[in-house]
């Protein structure tokens, strides 16, 4: 039987999602927990990769198990086994060919910018106390929706077949003392969201004009785009799948 894990995690202590040598990752911790509890060696496949320090309020991963799994029982045992910075929200039966990565229709990220210095949220936001022109930044967000190739925001030397992404939403909102950038797309390139936010901040500071967003994207040149904002402000917040994937 194939199952999906729905989980959330605080990425502060982890070197991203994917297993790697000499570094602790979310995938490695989950595989150890599952294998120990279910008493068989198990591997999981995540909906995507997150970089070191990035958080997720919603993440999915699939695994196959030959033993009988009681979903609520496994959820309870996993949460008892795992440290407090990883939480299993649901264990869900899915079709045998369901794939956490390839069947995802869309993914949504938030990036949180704190407009004040706060002793309690510096691990979870990027502090920017200089005034930002949010109207100009939103105009630049609207430009993102008119393009498909986002090579200029991708980490260099990345092995991908295409730099095309279908961005469905990109907008800013003010919430208390934070500016929250939300972006939804069918897929994302490595470092893409953090590079977009850095470019938006440059526009908000008046370092570059709104119209320059068109030229930056058309250039396909990472050096033309803005700086990459720190990882701690980035959150994977939603992954959407077709409903018929799940066996209820």
Backbone torsions as a table, in degrees:
resi	resn	phi	psi	omega
1	UNK	NA	142.1	176.0
2	UNK	-103.1	140.8	-179.3
3	UNK	-130.4	149.7	168.7
4	UNK	-102.7	135.6	166.0
5	UNK	-96.7	128.4	168.4
6	UNK	-103.9	126.4	-174.0
7	UNK	-145.1	169.0	170.4
8	UNK	-134.0	156.1	178.2
9	UNK	-154.1	148.1	170.6
10	UNK	-89.3	114.5	-171.7
11	UNK	-82.6	2.6	-173.3
12	UNK	-55.8	-40.3	-173.4
13	UNK	-91.7	0.7	-171.0
14	UNK	-118.2	148.4	176.3
15	UNK	-89.4	54.5	178.3
16	UNK	83.2	-167.8	-176.7
17	UNK	-83.1	-52.1	-164.2
18	UNK	-75.8	139.5	177.2
19	UNK	-55.5	134.8	176.9
20	UNK	-149.2	154.8	-177.6
21	UNK	-69.0	143.0	172.7
22	UNK	60.7	28.7	177.7
23	UNK	-153.7	139.8	-179.6
24	UNK	-85.3	132.6	-177.9
25	UNK	-130.4	163.4	180.0
26	UNK	-64.2	-43.6	-179.8
27	UNK	-59.3	-44.5	-179.4
28	UNK	-61.7	-44.2	-179.1
29	UNK	-63.6	-41.9	179.4
30	UNK	-66.6	-42.0	179.7
31	UNK	-63.8	-38.6	177.2
32	UNK	-63.8	-44.1	179.6
33	UNK	-63.3	-48.5	-179.4
34	UNK	-61.6	-46.2	-178.0
35	UNK	-63.5	-37.6	179.6
36	UNK	-69.1	-46.0	-175.9
37	UNK	-70.8	-41.9	-175.7
38	UNK	-91.6	-4.1	173.0
39	UNK	60.3	39.4	171.0
40	UNK	-155.9	148.3	-179.0
41	UNK	-67.8	123.3	-175.5
42	UNK	-128.0	144.3	173.3
43	UNK	-117.7	147.9	177.8
44	UNK	-120.9	154.0	177.8
45	UNK	-120.0	120.6	-177.2
46	UNK	-85.7	162.9	178.5
47	UNK	-69.5	-15.7	179.3
48	UNK	174.5	178.9	179.4
49	UNK	-101.8	141.2	169.3
50	UNK	-118.3	146.6	-177.9
51	UNK	-79.9	170.6	177.7
52	UNK	-53.0	128.0	175.2
53	UNK	86.5	-8.4	179.4
54	UNK	-79.2	143.9	-177.9
55	UNK	-103.7	166.8	174.1
56	UNK	-143.2	125.2	171.1
57	UNK	-90.2	-18.2	170.9
58	UNK	-146.5	121.6	176.8
59	UNK	-138.6	149.9	177.0
60	UNK	-126.5	150.1	173.3
61	UNK	-149.6	148.6	178.1
62	UNK	-114.1	155.8	175.7
63	UNK	-150.0	156.2	175.8
64	UNK	-109.4	140.4	-177.0
65	UNK	-139.4	134.9	178.9
66	UNK	-88.0	-19.2	178.8
67	UNK	-83.1	158.5	175.4
68	UNK	-68.5	127.1	-179.2
69	UNK	-114.3	123.3	170.4
70	UNK	-96.0	113.6	-168.0
71	UNK	-56.2	-50.1	-178.5
72	UNK	-65.7	-36.1	179.0
73	UNK	-65.8	-43.4	179.4
74	UNK	-66.3	-40.2	177.3
75	UNK	-57.6	-46.7	-179.3
76	UNK	-63.9	-45.9	-178.1
77	UNK	-66.1	-39.3	178.6
78	UNK	-63.2	-45.8	-179.0
79	UNK	-66.9	-29.2	175.8
80	UNK	-72.8	-32.5	-177.1
81	UNK	-80.5	-40.3	-173.2
82	UNK	-75.9	156.3	173.8
83	UNK	-69.4	168.7	-172.0
84	UNK	-69.6	-11.4	-176.9
85	UNK	-93.6	4.3	171.8
86	UNK	-129.9	128.5	-177.1
87	UNK	-127.2	126.9	173.5
88	UNK	-85.5	120.2	-179.8
89	UNK	-89.7	-39.8	-178.0
90	UNK	-153.5	149.3	166.2
91	UNK	-116.0	121.5	-169.3
92	UNK	-125.6	130.7	172.9
93	UNK	-72.8	136.9	179.6
94	UNK	-134.3	170.9	177.6
95	UNK	-60.7	151.9	-176.0
96	UNK	-58.7	-27.0	-178.9
97	UNK	-102.8	9.6	179.6
98	UNK	-64.9	138.9	-176.2
99	UNK	-129.3	123.0	-175.4
100	UNK	-60.9	-33.8	-178.4
101	UNK	-87.8	-54.7	-169.6
102	UNK	-77.6	-20.8	179.5
103	UNK	-91.0	-4.2	178.1
104	UNK	-68.1	126.6	-179.4
105	UNK	-82.1	-38.1	179.9
106	UNK	-153.9	159.6	175.6
107	UNK	-132.6	145.1	179.8
108	UNK	-127.7	133.2	176.9
109	UNK	-118.6	147.8	166.7
110	UNK	-114.5	143.3	169.2
111	UNK	-122.3	127.3	-173.8
112	UNK	-105.6	122.9	178.2
113	UNK	-114.1	120.0	177.6
114	UNK	-87.7	131.0	-179.1
115	UNK	-90.1	-1.1	176.7
116	UNK	-133.5	157.5	173.5
117	UNK	-77.9	124.5	-175.7
118	UNK	-131.6	124.5	-177.0
119	UNK	-67.1	-14.6	-172.6
120	UNK	-110.2	-4.4	-179.1
121	UNK	-126.8	12.8	-176.9
122	UNK	-68.3	-18.7	176.0
123	UNK	-84.1	-5.5	-172.0
124	UNK	-130.4	1.4	176.5
125	UNK	-143.7	167.4	171.6
126	UNK	-104.8	122.5	-177.0
127	UNK	-84.0	122.1	177.0
128	UNK	-134.7	99.8	-175.1
129	UNK	-89.4	-12.8	176.7
130	UNK	-70.7	144.4	-179.4
131	UNK	-66.5	136.8	-179.5
132	UNK	-115.6	141.4	176.6
133	UNK	-85.1	95.5	-175.4
134	UNK	-68.9	-30.3	178.3
135	UNK	-64.3	-43.2	177.8
136	UNK	-66.4	-40.2	179.7
137	UNK	-64.1	-39.1	178.3
138	UNK	-67.9	-37.2	176.5
139	UNK	-61.4	-37.5	177.3
140	UNK	-69.8	-35.2	175.2
141	UNK	-59.9	-41.4	-179.3
142	UNK	-62.8	-33.4	178.4
143	UNK	-64.8	-35.2	179.0
144	UNK	-54.7	-36.2	-176.1
145	UNK	-69.5	-13.8	-177.2
146	UNK	-95.7	2.7	-177.7
147	UNK	-123.6	164.0	179.3
148	UNK	-123.1	-38.0	-176.4
149	UNK	-92.3	119.4	-176.3
150	UNK	-121.0	39.7	179.0
151	UNK	-59.2	-30.9	-178.2
152	UNK	-63.6	-20.5	-179.6
153	UNK	-103.7	4.1	-176.5
154	UNK	-92.3	145.8	172.4
155	UNK	-60.7	137.1	-177.4
156	UNK	-70.6	158.8	179.5
157	UNK	59.4	37.3	177.1
158	UNK	-97.8	131.6	-177.3
159	UNK	-86.9	88.6	176.2
160	UNK	-129.1	153.3	-179.1
161	UNK	-81.5	-27.6	-179.0
162	UNK	-148.4	149.5	175.5
163	UNK	-101.3	9.7	-179.1
164	UNK	-80.8	135.8	175.6
165	UNK	-138.7	142.3	176.8
166	UNK	-98.3	96.0	179.2
167	UNK	-80.5	120.1	-175.8
168	UNK	-95.4	-31.7	179.4
169	UNK	-144.8	144.6	173.4
170	UNK	-157.0	112.8	-176.4
171	UNK	-156.4	163.8	179.0
172	UNK	-116.2	150.2	171.6
173	UNK	-146.7	151.1	175.8
174	UNK	-95.4	130.8	179.0
175	UNK	-138.7	107.3	-174.1
176	UNK	57.1	-118.2	-178.9
177	UNK	-101.8	20.7	-177.0
178	UNK	-122.7	146.1	167.7
179	UNK	-101.4	122.9	-178.5
180	UNK	-113.1	120.0	176.1
181	UNK	-96.7	127.4	179.2
182	UNK	-117.3	132.9	177.9
183	UNK	-139.0	133.0	-179.0
184	UNK	-125.3	132.7	-178.9
185	UNK	-153.9	167.7	178.1
186	UNK	-72.0	-29.2	179.4
187	UNK	-158.0	164.0	178.6
188	UNK	-134.6	147.9	174.9
189	UNK	-87.0	162.7	179.5
190	UNK	-63.3	128.2	178.0
191	UNK	72.1	6.0	-172.2
192	UNK	-60.4	-49.4	-175.3
193	UNK	-65.5	-42.9	-178.6
194	UNK	-65.8	-33.8	177.0
195	UNK	-72.6	-37.3	176.4
196	UNK	-62.8	-45.4	-178.6
197	UNK	-63.0	-41.2	176.9
198	UNK	-60.2	-38.4	177.4
199	UNK	-68.3	-42.2	177.5
200	UNK	-61.7	-39.2	178.3
201	UNK	-63.9	-41.7	176.8
202	UNK	-59.9	-37.6	177.0
203	UNK	-69.0	-42.5	179.1
204	UNK	-63.8	-28.8	178.0
205	UNK	-85.5	-6.2	-179.4
206	UNK	80.4	13.5	179.0
207	UNK	-73.7	-31.2	174.7
208	UNK	-136.2	158.2	-177.4
209	UNK	-84.4	158.1	177.7
210	UNK	-55.8	-43.8	-176.8
211	UNK	-63.3	-21.0	179.8
212	UNK	-65.7	-19.7	178.2
213	UNK	-58.6	-40.2	176.4
214	UNK	-58.7	-48.6	-176.1
215	UNK	-66.2	-38.8	178.7
216	UNK	-62.1	-47.4	-178.3
217	UNK	-65.4	-42.8	-179.6
218	UNK	-67.2	-24.2	-178.4
219	UNK	-69.3	-27.6	-175.7
220	UNK	58.0	24.5	-173.7
221	UNK	-115.9	115.2	-178.2
222	UNK	-58.8	-33.2	-177.7
223	UNK	-68.6	-16.6	179.2
224	UNK	-82.1	-23.7	-178.0
225	UNK	-83.0	177.4	-176.6
226	UNK	-79.2	-179.9	179.9
227	UNK	-68.3	160.9	177.1
228	UNK	-90.8	116.8	-178.6
229	UNK	-69.3	158.2	-177.3
230	UNK	-62.2	152.9	-173.7
231	UNK	-68.4	-28.4	-169.5
232	UNK	-66.5	-15.4	178.8
233	UNK	-90.3	-1.4	-173.4
234	UNK	-99.9	134.3	-178.6
235	UNK	-134.1	128.4	165.6
236	UNK	-80.9	119.0	-170.1
237	UNK	-114.6	-19.6	-179.5
238	UNK	-158.5	137.2	171.2
239	UNK	-127.3	128.7	-175.5
240	UNK	-109.2	134.8	178.5
241	UNK	-126.1	155.6	171.9
242	UNK	-61.4	140.7	-176.2
243	UNK	-65.2	-30.4	-175.8
244	UNK	-74.5	0.8	176.3
245	UNK	-73.5	-27.4	-172.6
246	UNK	-95.6	140.0	176.9
247	UNK	-99.9	109.5	-176.4
248	UNK	-107.7	NA	NA
